[in-house]
Amino acid sequence: MQAAALASVAHTPDLFSAPARHLWTVEEVLALYDLPYMDLLWRAQKTHRQHFDANAIQRSTLLSIKTGGCSEDCGYCSQSARFNTDLERERLLPVDEVVAAAEAAKAKGASRFCMGAAWRSPKENDLEKVLEMVREVKALGMQTCVTLGMLKEGQAEQLKEAGLDYYNHNLDTDKEFYGQVIKSHTHDERLETLAQARDAGLNLCSGGIIGMGESRRNRAAMLVQLANLPVPPESVPINNLVPVPGTPLGDAPPLDPFEFVRTIAAARITMPTSWVRLSAGRREMSDELQALCFLAGANSMFYGDHLLTTGNADFAQDDALFERLGLTAV
């Protein structure tokens, strides 16, 4: 009798294993986009509240530690050496300047400090300096994130050992549209870097840029590619393109704001436990549009008056918005 009972329990899968993970299809995500607006936001908000405090926003500050002169041809980027954007090329910042910037960001209320370098991939002598930056910022009690381009064998492990929490490497767009924006490296190479970072035990920060001329299907496909990774990225930045004069996308028309909010909502639903971040383009958004994005499930933001090379809402403006909306920083 007891053996039979144990055998019965042993064959009850929901007692001993988690439900099978849902792998999304492009058609399913397109169906989300096609929902009536209020229904989509309701579903996204419901999903969000199942996993997060709906009134808590994670705040990250981003610093360009090496600006300009990048050899890649990303069509949106002011830092490419191939485009005439009047951006001056700068050397890697000294460690003490980076630490001072991190201390200032922490004092303002940022919990994560992100460091970005404009190059194809880090050389070993540069990586040594970045590792020191990671160690020093980590010692301040902040979460650490870097974006250094494509990683070489063993570099992810070095970053992990130094105390890095997150590695950022955006997919930018879906595989089908990718070649219309970037030709100097492939979509698969980006996935390989993400795999190296994940294998080293790093959290992933990976998202995309909306408004580069891609279709809604391309947006849906990008979200599917992110959501269906072996483990979805812990952090998903959604950038609204800021057209930079001199780049191939310098004259790109603005995206419909409601389409941007729909993308935030679809990201929340397809990646329910990820931090979905409002990233580039937030300075151009009204307070009302940002509030809609938070309602749709965005719960992270870049905090500070500057991103890598483009402007961002300043600290005082964001603090006032938090107060108006009753939001709490985490």
Residue pairs with C-beta under 8 A, 6 or more apart in sequence:
9 15
10 16
23 227
23 228
24 223
24 224
24 227
24 228
24 270
25 224
26 217
26 220
26 221
26 224
29 220
29 221
29 223
29 224
29 266
29 270
30 216
30 217
30 220
32 40
32 43
32 220
32 262
32 265
32 266
32 269
32 270
33 40
33 216
33 219
33 220
33 262
33 263
33 266
35 43
37 258
37 262
40 262
40 265
40 266
40 296
41 261
41 265
41 292
41 295
41 296
43 265
43 269
44 264
44 265
44 266
44 268
44 269
44 295
44 296
44 297
45 54
45 295
45 296
45 297
47 268
47 269
47 272
47 297
48 54
48 268
48 272
48 297
48 299
50 272
51 272
51 273
52 299
53 328
53 330
55 325
55 326
55 327
55 328
56 299
56 327
56 328
56 329
56 330
57 294
57 298
57 299
57 300
57 301
57 322
57 327
57 328
57 329
57 330
58 111
58 112
58 275
58 277
58 299
58 300
58 301
58 329
58 330
59 109
59 110
59 111
59 112
59 300
59 301
59 303
59 318
59 329
59 330
60 110
60 111
60 112
60 113
60 114
60 143
60 145
60 277
60 300
60 301
60 302
60 303
61 101
61 102
61 105
61 108
61 110
61 112
61 113
61 114
61 302
61 303
61 304
62 114
62 115
62 116
62 302
62 304
62 306
62 307
62 308
63 93
63 98
63 101
63 102
63 105
63 113
63 114
63 115
63 116
64 116
64 117
64 118
64 307
64 308
64 309
65 92
65 93
65 98
65 115
65 116
65 117
65 130
65 133
66 90
66 91
66 92
66 93
66 116
66 117
66 118
66 119
66 126
67 79
67 87
67 88
67 89
67 90
67 118
67 308
67 309
68 79
68 81
68 87
68 88
68 89
68 90
68 118
68 309
69 79
69 81
69 89
69 118
69 119
70 77
70 79
70 80
70 81
70 118
70 119
70 120
71 80
71 81
71 82
71 119
71 120
71 184
72 80
72 120
72 149
72 182
72 184
72 185
73 80
73 82
73 182
73 183
73 184
74 80
74 172
74 181
74 182
74 184
75 180
75 181
75 182
75 212
75 247
75 248
75 249
76 172
76 181
76 209
76 212
76 241
76 243
76 244
76 247
76 248
76 249
77 83
77 244
77 247
78 85
78 87
78 244
78 246
78 247
78 309
78 310
79 85
79 87
79 118
79 308
79 309
80 247
81 89
83 246
83 247
83 248
84 246
85 244
85 245
85 246
85 247
86 246
87 309
92 117
92 126
92 129
92 130
95 129
95 132
95 133
95 136
98 115
98 133
98 136
98 137
99 133
99 136
99 137
99 140
101 113
102 113
102 136
102 137
102 140
102 142
103 140
105 113
105 142
105 303
105 304
106 113
106 140
106 141
106 142
108 303
108 304
108 315
109 303
109 319
109 329
110 142
110 303
110 304
111 142
111 143
111 329
111 330
112 142
112 143
112 144
112 145
112 165
112 166
113 137
113 140
113 142
113 143
113 144
113 145
114 145
114 146
114 147
114 166
114 168
114 205
114 302
115 130
115 133
115 134
115 137
115 144
115 145
115 146
115 147
116 146
116 147
116 148
116 168
116 308
117 126
117 130
117 146
117 147
117 148
117 149
118 308
119 126
119 148
119 149
120 149
120 150
120 184
120 185
121 148
121 149
121 150
121 151
121 152
122 130
122 148
122 149
122 151
122 152
122 155
127 148
127 155
127 158
130 146
130 148
130 159
131 158
131 159
131 162
132 162
134 144
134 146
134 159
134 162
134 163
134 164
135 162
135 163
137 144
138 144
138 162
138 163
138 164
138 165
143 165
143 166
144 163
144 164
144 165
144 166
145 164
145 165
145 166
145 167
145 168
145 205
145 235
146 159
146 164
146 166
146 167
146 168
147 167
147 168
147 169
147 205
149 169
149 193
150 169
150 185
150 189
150 190
150 192
150 193
151 167
151 193
151 196
151 197
153 196
155 196
156 167
156 196
156 197
156 199
156 200
156 202
157 200
159 167
159 197
159 200
159 202
160 200
160 201
160 202
164 202
165 202
165 203
166 202
166 203
166 204
166 205
166 234
166 235
167 193
167 194
167 197
167 202
167 203
167 204
167 205
168 205
168 206
168 235
168 237
169 190
169 193
169 194
169 197
169 204
169 205
169 206
170 190
170 206
170 207
170 208
170 209
170 237
170 239
171 187
171 190
171 191
171 206
171 207
171 208
171 222
171 225
171 226
172 178
172 181
172 182
172 190
172 208
172 209
172 212
173 181
173 208
173 209
173 212
173 214
173 218
173 222
174 187
174 214
174 218
174 219
174 221
174 222
174 224
174 225
175 187
175 188
175 221
175 225
176 218
176 221
177 212
177 214
177 215
177 218
178 186
178 187
180 213
181 212
181 249
194 204
194 206
194 229
194 233
197 204
198 204
198 230
198 231
203 233
203 234
203 235
204 229
204 231
204 233
204 234
204 235
205 233
205 234
205 235
205 236
205 237
206 226
206 233
206 235
206 236
206 237
207 226
207 233
207 235
207 236
207 237
207 238
207 239
207 267
207 277
207 279
208 219
208 222
208 226
208 237
208 238
208 239
209 239
209 240
209 241
209 280
210 219
210 238
210 239
210 240
210 241
210 255
210 259
210 260
210 263
211 240
211 241
211 252
211 254
211 255
211 260
211 281
212 241
212 249
212 252
213 249
213 252
216 259
219 263
219 266
220 266
223 263
223 266
223 267
223 270
223 271
224 270
226 232
226 233
226 236
226 267
226 270
226 271
227 270
227 271
232 271
232 273
232 274
233 271
233 274
234 274
234 275
235 274
235 275
235 277
235 300
236 267
236 271
236 274
236 275
236 276
236 277
237 277
237 279
237 300
237 302
238 260
238 263
238 264
238 267
238 276
238 277
238 278
238 279
238 298
239 279
239 280
239 281
240 255
240 260
240 279
240 280
240 281
240 282
240 284
240 285
241 249
241 252
241 255
241 280
241 281
242 280
242 281
242 284
242 310
243 249
243 250
243 251
243 252
244 250
244 309
244 310
257 285
257 289
257 292
260 289
260 293
261 289
261 292
261 293
261 296
262 296
264 276
264 278
264 293
264 296
264 297
264 298
265 296
265 297
267 274
267 276
267 297
268 276
268 296
268 297
268 298
269 297
275 299
275 300
276 297
276 298
276 299
276 300
277 298
277 300
277 301
277 302
278 285
278 290
278 293
278 298
278 300
278 301
278 302
279 301
279 302
279 307
280 302
280 307
280 310
282 290
282 301
282 302
282 312
282 313
283 310
283 311
283 312
283 313
285 293
287 321
287 324
290 321
291 325
294 325
294 327
301 318
302 312
303 312
303 315
303 318
304 312
304 314
304 315
305 311
305 312
305 313
305 314
305 315
306 312
313 321
321 327
322 328
322 329
